Amino acid sequence: MSLESLFTPFQYKSLTLKNRFVMAPMTRAFATDGIPNSRIVDYYTRRAAAGVGLILTEGTVIDRPASKNLKDIPNFHGDEALANWKNVVDSVHNAGGAIAPQIWHVGNTPQGWQPPVAFESPESMSLEDIQETIKAFAKAAAAAKALGFNALELHGAHGYLIDQFFWEGTNKRTDDFGGSTIKERSRFAVEVVKAVREAVGPDFVIILRISQWKQQDYTAKLAHTPNELEEWLMPLAEAGVDIFHGSQRRYWEPEFEGSDLNFAGWIKKVTGQPTITVGSVGLNDDFMKVWGGQGAQTQNIDELVRRFDRGDFDLVAVGRSLLQDPEWVQKVKAGHFDKVSAFEAASLQKLY
């Protein structure tokens, strides 16, 4: 199957990309006490130079208590951290790439993780905490635009703070930021998006990463039907989300019965907005196997192309394949699948 369509340009508002491949955000925790260093500059630049259309950085945190759970997760606040992110942006641009930060707050982290100070959660945050957190997201967004990033992504998936408000398993609030429906529990995210949109203006692209599954529960569902999905996402689109990044464990799996559309495909169908698909692109094996030290074999991407050409999604995020092999996009474009390096779990402990 021809891969030509995946190498066509993409343009939406102020965001212009040379192809449809996105480097997925992957937590690396190599920033020295939260300050991005020269190794991080090289890490992203290497992939930009090798043809990635858009780089989404690892999660980088806002200026709030317990916004991160590891000290070497990068900050997206403070003069020194932001100046070093400017070095990343300039280097990626000089290599011909585009880049967006993933802006993050981990929230009430899963059992066994110990954040540095008492954490916030949907169950414990005061209304003042919520308002200050919304302001911190907006401040980080304004910084992203000022530093020259091409877009930004809000991390609203995988059981972290924004997602903790979405999920009935963690959001037990009885005020206006809680509720029995996904639409009601989306108010926090809607307010964050509105504040971010005001901070960056109408043309700067806002991406929102969402998921059904959580680190705490791989079978969790926020939306059980397409109607619930629409109730969840349309207020977010109206608030200012431009592109939805639909995270699932395996991109080829259908989201709802009666259709083979995946998560990103259904998001595009119900919102009409561009979407990014992600989930084991380039891999055959379940991604959890790598934590046991197993490799993951390279997968041909005929099924990915089939779904893309059908119009299910607009962009394709690649995670571990690009972490393992910075030249993955170039090799795929050339059809050199035999030269792609198979993912190895040991690569999670390296930055190269």
N, C-alpha and C positions, 0 to 999 in steps of 0.2 A: 504494500500500500504506500502511495506517495506521501511523504512528510511535508510537501511544499507548503500546505496551508498553515502549518504550525510556525512557519518562518515568514509569514506575512506581517506587515506592521500593524500596530494597534494604536488607536488614538481615541481619547475620551477627555473632554475639557482640555486642561493644560498638560495632560499626560500623553506623551508620545513614546512608543516603544518600537524597537526594531524587529521584535518577534514576540511570540506568545508564551515564552518560557520565563517563569518566575522562580527565583531562589526562595524556597520556603523559609520562614523564620525558624531558627533552631537555637535553643538556649545553649550557649557554650561556656559562659562563666569564666572567661579569660581576661576580663577587664580588671586591671590592678586596682583593688579597692573601689571598683565602680568607674574607673577612668579608662576609656578606650586607649589602647597603646598602639605602637607601630605594627605589632603582629596582627592586630585586628584590621588595620589599614590594608596590609598586604593580603589578608584572608579574603576580604571582599573585592579588592582590586583584581586579584587573580581570576576570580570568577567573572567579573565584568569584562575583562580583557578576553576571556574565552567564550564570549557570545551570549551570556545570560541577558535576557531582555530587561528584566526588572529584578533588583535585589531587594528583598524584604529582610531587614536586619533581624538579628536575634531580639527577643523582648528586651526593651530598655525602659527603665522605670521612672515614674513621675515622682514629684517631690512631696511624698506623704509618708507618715510612719508605716513601717512594715510593708512598703510597696514591693520589697523583694525579700527573698528567703536565703540568698547566698550573697556574701559580700562582694564577689567578683562578677556578679551580674552588672552590666553597664547602667549607669545613671543617664537620664535625659534631663538633667537639671544641674545647675552650678556652672560657674564660668569655665572651670578647667575641663569638665566633661564635655560641655558643648563645644568648646574650642577644639577638642580632639575629634569630636564628631564632624566638625567642619573639615578636618584633614581627611577623614574617610570620604566625605561627599566629594571633595575636590579631586581626590585620587580616582574614585570610581568614574567621575565625569571625564577625567583626562584619559581614562581607558575606554571611553565610548559607551559607558553604561548608564543606567538610571537606578535610583535607589530611594527607598522609603523606609523610615524607621517604624518598627512595631512598638507602639506605646502601650505600657503594661502596668498593672498593679496586681500582685498575686493574691491579695486578699487573705481569707482564712484558709491557710494551706492544708493539704491532706495530712492525715495522722502520720506522725513520725518526722515531719519536717519542723524545724524550730526556727521561726523568724527571729530577727535580732531584737525586736521589742514586741510588746503586746500587740497582737494583730487586730486589724479591723475586719469586720465581716458584716454581711447584711443583717445579722441578728444583733450586732452590738454597736454599729455605727449610729451616732446621734444624727439628727437632722443637720446640725452644724458640720459634723464630719462629712456628711454627704455633700453638702454645698462646697466645702473646701476641697474635696476630692474632685468634684466637677471642675472647679476653677483650676486645679493642678493639671488636669487633662488638657484644658484649653490653653494653659500657659505652655505646656510641652508642644502642643500643636503649633502655636505661634512661633516657637523656637524652630520647629522643623522647617517651616516655610522660610524663616529668616536665614537659616543656614544653607538654603539652596537645595534641600531635598525635593524630589520630583513629585512626591505624594506622601501620605502617611497611612499607617494601618493601626486601628485600635484592636487590641486583643480582647475579644469578647467570647472566648471559647474555653473548653477543656477544664472547667471548674475553677477558673480564676475569678477575680472580683466581679467584673461585669456579668460573667456567666453565673456567679453565685446569686445574683439578683434574679436572673432569668429562671433559675431552677427551683422548682417547688421543694426539692430535697434539702436545700440550704436556706431559701428565703422564707422565713416564718414570720415576717414582719406583719403588723396589723395596721400600719399607717399607709400613707399613699404610695409608698415604695414597695408594698407587698400586694398580695391579692391571690385569688383562687385561679385566675386565668393567666396565661402567658402574656397576653396583652397588658394586663395590669402590672405584672412583674417586670415588664420591659421599660417602665417609666425611667428608672435610673439611666439605662443605656440611652434612651431618647434624649434625656436632659444632657448627657455627656456629648452626644452627637450635635445637638443644637449649639452648645457652647463652643465646641470645636469648629463648627461651621462658621460661627460668628468670628472666631479668632483668625481663620484662614481666608475668609472671603468665598465668593461663589464658584470660582474656577479651579481652586486647588482640590485635587482628588482625595477623598476620604474613603478608605477601604475598611471594612469591618469583618474581622474573622470570627466565625461562629461555628459551633458544632452541636450535635446532639450528644455524643459520648463525652464522658468526663474521665479524668484520671481515676476518680474514685469509683466510677461505674461505667464500664464500657458499653452497657446495654441501655443506658439512660436515653430517654426521649423527651425533648421539650415540646415537639409538635408530633402528634400521632397521626395527623391527617394533613392533606394539602390545605384544607381550610384553616386549621390551626397554624400552619406555617405562614399563611397569608396574614392572619391576625397578628402574629409575632413580628413579621418583617416589614409590612407596609408602613407602620408608624415610624420605623427606623429609616426607611427610604425617604419618607416625607420630611423627616428631621434633617436629612442631608447626606446619608450614605450614598456614595456613588457606585461602589463595587463591593459585592459580598464575596467573601472568601469562605467557601463551604468545606470545612474540614471533616473528612471521614477516614476511617482506617484503611479502606480499600476503595479506590475511586470507581471500580467497575461494579460495585454492588448497588442494587436498586434501593431507593429510600423508602418507597411505599409500595404496597401490593398493587398489582394491576398495571404496572409500568416499569420499564427498565431504566427510567431516568434516575441518575444518581442525585446526591444531595445538591450539588451545584446546579444540576439541570432543573430540579424542582424550584430552587430559589429563583433562577432566571425566569421560569415559567410563571411564577406567581407575582413577581415584582416587576418584571420587564427590565431590570437593571443588569449590567454586565456582571459576570461571575468568574471566580477562579476556582478550579477544581484542584484537589490535593488528596493524597492518600495512597502511599506505596507506588507512586509513579516510577516506572523503571525497575520495579522489584516484583518477584513472584511470590515470595514468602511473606507470611504475616509479620508485621513489623515488631511484634513483641518477642519473636524468637531471637532477635539479636541481643536481647538483654541476657540471654543464656549463653552467649558467646558464639552463636551460630552465625554463619554468613547468610546473605540474601542474594539469590541469583538474579542476574540481569534478565529483564523481561522485554520482549519486543513490544512495540507500542501501537500495533495495528488497532486494537480496541480503543485506545485513546484517540487516535486519528478519526476512527469511525464516529465516535461521539462528538468530537470537535466539529467535524465536517457537517454533522447533522444540526449543529447550532446549539448544543446543550450548554456550552460554556464558552468563554472568550479567552481565558488564560489558563495556563497549566503550571501549578507550583510543584517543584521538585525539591525534595529534602535530602534524605540520606544519600541518594545517588550523587548529588552535587557535593555533599560533604566529603564523600569518598573520592570523587573524581572531578576536580575543577573544570576539566575539559569535556564533561559529559555532553553538553549541548553541541559543541563542535563535532564530537564523534557521532552523535545521533544524526546531525545534519549531513555528514558525509556517508552515513550508512555503515559506519565502522563499529557495529555492535560487538564484534569479537574483541575489540580493543578497550571496551569499557571495563573499568575496574569494578568487580563485584564488591558490594558493601561488606565491611567487616566491623564488628562491634568495637574493636579496639580504636577505630577512628573517632569514636565519640570522645575519647580522652585526648585528642590531638587538635591542634589548630594549624592548618597549613593551606 
